[in-house]
Amino acid sequence: MNKKKILVLAVSVALIAILAIGGSLAYFTDTDEATNTFTAGGVAIDLIEKERDGNGGLKEFTQGQVLMPIVGSAQGEKDDLGQPVAENYIDKIVTIKNTSKSAAWVRAYFAIPSALDDGYETFNAGANILHFNFGNKNGASTYGVQWNWQHGNSWNYFETTIDGVTYNVYYADYYQPLPAGETTEQFISGVYLDSNVDMKDGVYVDNRFPTADLSILKGTVKCPVKAVAVQAAGFDNAAAAIDAAFGANFNPFGGTASNWQ
């Protein structure tokens, strides 16, 4: 392994629920914390987060944003940057830059608490409480083009436990080796709370599933993003590189994992 050039970079997105007594909506604070950076050899990457600056461009992601149930559709009208114009959509434009001197294969992971995501076995995004949008390039989705989220008809997916909370983890491989000094297209573009989430008598409720337990929203809800890079030399694809470097079914969050797809 000392001949491998490997780096893992992790960025954790914390969605912290704030109970608004007497209110009719759930309010959240969105923050970001960089953690768990590991390096070996000469491969190095940066995980970059941006948001719209209000003038047609991008700026660094702002900490402490308020996340409320979306008004409108995150899949509907887009602006010139390809981002939804729906109210309460929170930009989380994630890209990965290769800051080393050699090309690298890149894989990125996005983890959502299982209580907020309808994952294995049905994968019904319409039943999710917390949603994320795939990245975009000039308004067109990078899903299945620059980022490969599936193999065959199955999601790249597993479940694991992070700090005592069960997570659904989705991951994608970049479609080509990332040249030195270059940046991937968007991995994800943002997150939003489903419009059906409400708060009644101090209890969070999903109006579609009134018996669902949403007590997780009263505490700190983290959605970690991780990226893994391995030297491109000697490997034909990201899966081969990452399997060789870390072993099959690598879980960058540590611990055991199940329901691999």
QUINORWO-V257569 format. One record per residue. N is the residue number from 0. RES is the residue in one small letter. SS is DSSP state (H for helix, E for strand, - for the rest). PSI is psi as a letter, one per 40 degrees, with the letter a starting at -180 (NA if undefined). OMEGA is omega as a letter, one per 30 degrees, with the letter a starting at -180 (none if undefined). Layout:
[[N & RES & SS & PSI & OMEGA] [N & RES & SS & PSI & OMEGA]]
This chain:
[[0 & m & - & e & a] [1 & n & - & e & l] [2 & k & - & e & l] [3 & k & - & i & l] [4 & k & - & h & a] [5 & i & E & i & l] [6 & l & E & h & l] [7 & v & E & h & l] [8 & l & E & h & a] [9 & a & E & h & l] [10 & v & E & h & a] [11 & s & E & h & l] [12 & v & E & h & a] [13 & a & E & h & l] [14 & l & E & h & a] [15 & i & E & h & a] [16 & a & E & h & l] [17 & i & E & h & a] [18 & l & - & h & l] [19 & a & - & h & a] [20 & i & - & h & l] [21 & g & - & e & a] [22 & g & - & i & a] [23 & s & - & e & a] [24 & l & - & i & l] [25 & a & - & h & l] [26 & y & E & i & a] [27 & f & E & i & l] [28 & t & E & h & a] [29 & d & E & h & l] [30 & t & E & i & a] [31 & d & E & h & a] [32 & e & E & h & l] [33 & a & E & h & a] [34 & t & E & i & l] [35 & n & E & g & l] [36 & t & E & h & a] [37 & f & E & h & l] [38 & t & E & i & l] [39 & a & E & h & a] [40 & g & - & a & a] [41 & g & - & e & l] [42 & v & - & h & l] [43 & a & - & h & l] [44 & i & E & i & l] [45 & d & E & h & l] [46 & l & E & h & a] [47 & i & E & h & l] [48 & e & E & h & a] [49 & k & E & i & l] [50 & e & E & i & l] [51 & r & E & i & a] [52 & d & - & e & l] [53 & g & - & e & a] [54 & n & - & f & l] [55 & g & - & e & l] [56 & g & - & a & a] [57 & l & E & i & l] [58 & k & E & i & l] [59 & e & E & i & l] [60 & f & - & h & a] [61 & t & - & h & l] [62 & q & - & i & l] [63 & g & - & f & l] [64 & q & E & i & a] [65 & v & E & h & l] [66 & l & E & h & l] [67 & m & E & i & l] [68 & p & E & h & a] [69 & i & - & i & l] [70 & v & E & h & a] [71 & g & - & a & a] [72 & s & - & h & l] [73 & a & - & e & l] [74 & q & - & e & a] [75 & g & - & b & a] [76 & e & - & h & l] [77 & k & E & i & l] [78 & d & - & a & a] [79 & d & - & e & l] [80 & l & - & e & a] [81 & g & - & e & a] [82 & q & - & i & l] [83 & p & E & i & l] [84 & v & - & e & a] [85 & a & - & i & l] [86 & e & E & i & l] [87 & n & - & e & l] [88 & y & - & h & a] [89 & i & E & h & l] [90 & d & E & h & l] [91 & k & E & g & a] [92 & i & E & h & a] [93 & v & E & h & l] [94 & t & E & i & a] [95 & i & E & h & a] [96 & k & E & h & l] [97 & n & E & h & a] [98 & t & - & e & a] [99 & s & - & a & a] [100 & k & - & e & l] [101 & s & - & i & a] [102 & a & - & i & a] [103 & a & E & i & l] [104 & w & E & i & a] [105 & v & E & h & l] [106 & r & E & h & l] [107 & a & E & i & a] [108 & y & E & i & l] [109 & f & E & h & a] [110 & a & E & h & l] [111 & i & E & h & l] [112 & p & E & h & a] [113 & s & H & d & a] [114 & a & H & e & a] [115 & l & H & e & a] [116 & d & - & h & l] [117 & d & - & g & a] [118 & g & - & b & a] [119 & y & - & h & g] [120 & e & - & e & a] [121 & t & - & d & a] [122 & f & - & f & l] [123 & n & - & g & a] [124 & a & H & d & l] [125 & g & H & e & l] [126 & a & H & e & a] [127 & n & - & i & l] [128 & i & - & d & l] [129 & l & E & h & a] [130 & h & E & i & l] [131 & f & E & i & l] [132 & n & E & h & l] [133 & f & E & i & l] [134 & g & - & i & l] [135 & n & E & i & l] [136 & k & E & h & a] [137 & n & - & f & l] [138 & g & - & e & l] [139 & a & E & i & a] [140 & s & E & i & l] [141 & t & - & e & l] [142 & y & E & h & l] [143 & g & - & e & l] [144 & v & - & c & l] [145 & q & - & d & a] [146 & w & E & h & a] [147 & n & E & h & a] [148 & w & - & e & a] [149 & q & E & i & l] [150 & h & E & h & a] [151 & g & - & b & l] [152 & n & - & e & a] [153 & s & E & i & l] [154 & w & E & i & l] [155 & n & - & h & a] [156 & y & E & i & l] [157 & f & E & i & l] [158 & e & E & i & a] [159 & t & E & i & l] [160 & t & E & h & l] [161 & i & E & h & a] [162 & d & - & f & l] [163 & g & - & e & a] [164 & v & E & h & l] [165 & t & E & h & a] [166 & y & E & i & l] [167 & n & E & h & a] [168 & v & E & h & l] [169 & y & E & h & a] [170 & y & E & i & a] [171 & a & E & i & l] [172 & d & E & h & l] [173 & y & E & i & a] [174 & y & - & e & a] [175 & q & - & i & l] [176 & p & - & h & a] [177 & l & E & h & a] [178 & p & - & i & l] [179 & a & - & h & l] [180 & g & - & e & a] [181 & e & - & i & a] [182 & t & E & i & l] [183 & t & - & i & l] [184 & e & - & i & a] [185 & q & - & h & l] [186 & f & - & d & l] [187 & i & E & i & a] [188 & s & E & e & l] [189 & g & E & i & a] [190 & v & E & i & l] [191 & y & E & i & l] [192 & l & E & h & a] [193 & d & - & i & a] [194 & s & - & e & a] [195 & n & - & e & l] [196 & v & E & h & a] [197 & d & E & i & l] [198 & m & E & h & a] [199 & k & E & h & l] [200 & d & - & f & l] [201 & g & - & e & a] [202 & v & E & h & l] [203 & y & E & h & a] [204 & v & E & h & l] [205 & d & E & h & a] [206 & n & - & e & l] [207 & r & - & d & a] [208 & f & E & g & a] [209 & p & - & e & a] [210 & t & - & e & a] [211 & a & - & i & l] [212 & d & - & h & l] [213 & l & - & f & a] [214 & s & H & d & l] [215 & i & H & d & a] [216 & l & H & e & l] [217 & k & H & e & a] [218 & g & - & a & l] [219 & t & E & h & a] [220 & v & E & h & a] [221 & k & E & h & l] [222 & c & E & g & a] [223 & p & E & i & l] [224 & v & E & h & l] [225 & k & E & i & l] [226 & a & E & i & a] [227 & v & E & h & l] [228 & a & E & h & l] [229 & v & E & i & l] [230 & q & E & h & l] [231 & a & - & d & a] [232 & a & - & h & l] [233 & g & - & e & a] [234 & f & - & i & a] [235 & d & - & d & a] [236 & n & - & i & a] [237 & a & H & d & a] [238 & a & H & d & l] [239 & a & H & d & a] [240 & a & H & d & a] [241 & i & H & d & l] [242 & d & H & d & a] [243 & a & H & d & a] [244 & a & H & d & a] [245 & f & H & e & a] [246 & g & - & i & l] [247 & a & - & i & l] [248 & n & - & f & l] [249 & f & - & h & l] [250 & n & - & h & a] [251 & p & - & e & l] [252 & f & - & e & l] [253 & g & - & i & l] [254 & g & - & a & a] [255 & t & - & i & l] [256 & a & E & i & a] [257 & s & E & i & l] [258 & n & - & f & l] [259 & w & - & h & l] [260 & q & - & NA & none]]
